[in-house]
């Protein structure tokens, strides 16, 4: 079983944004992992080599609107300032992580299924940033995720 998990996780780490969990959901804690070397937006080059001052700017979307930034964390208001709740942890080699439980982090009301997260990383002053990433979340108790080929 551990070998299967390792293989599945290894395939999942080929994208700019991954999760430590194979089936991330909106109601359980998830670990978001970003590899900035894979970012495609040229503005992300200002984040390369940093060891601090990198923040998550994010939102959550439900089925009603499809807007991945419909719900945003309390206090996330000024893109040009650090957002402490979204402070990223450096994993070294331009990789960053953060742990959060989407329903509480984004204040999504109970009964609204969270189907995706809108994510980007930015510098504290907002001058460097990645492109927007959309991370689908799983809402059911059973799910199948295609990991390879991407």
Secondary structure, 3 states (H helix, E strand, C coil): CHHHHHHHHHHHCCCCEEECCCCCCCCCEEEEEEEHHHCCCHHHHHHCCCCCCEEEEEEEEECCCCCCCCECCCCCCCCCCCCHHHECEEEECCEEEEEEEHHHHCCCCCCCCEEEEEEEEEECCCCCECCCEEEECCCCCCCCCCCCCC
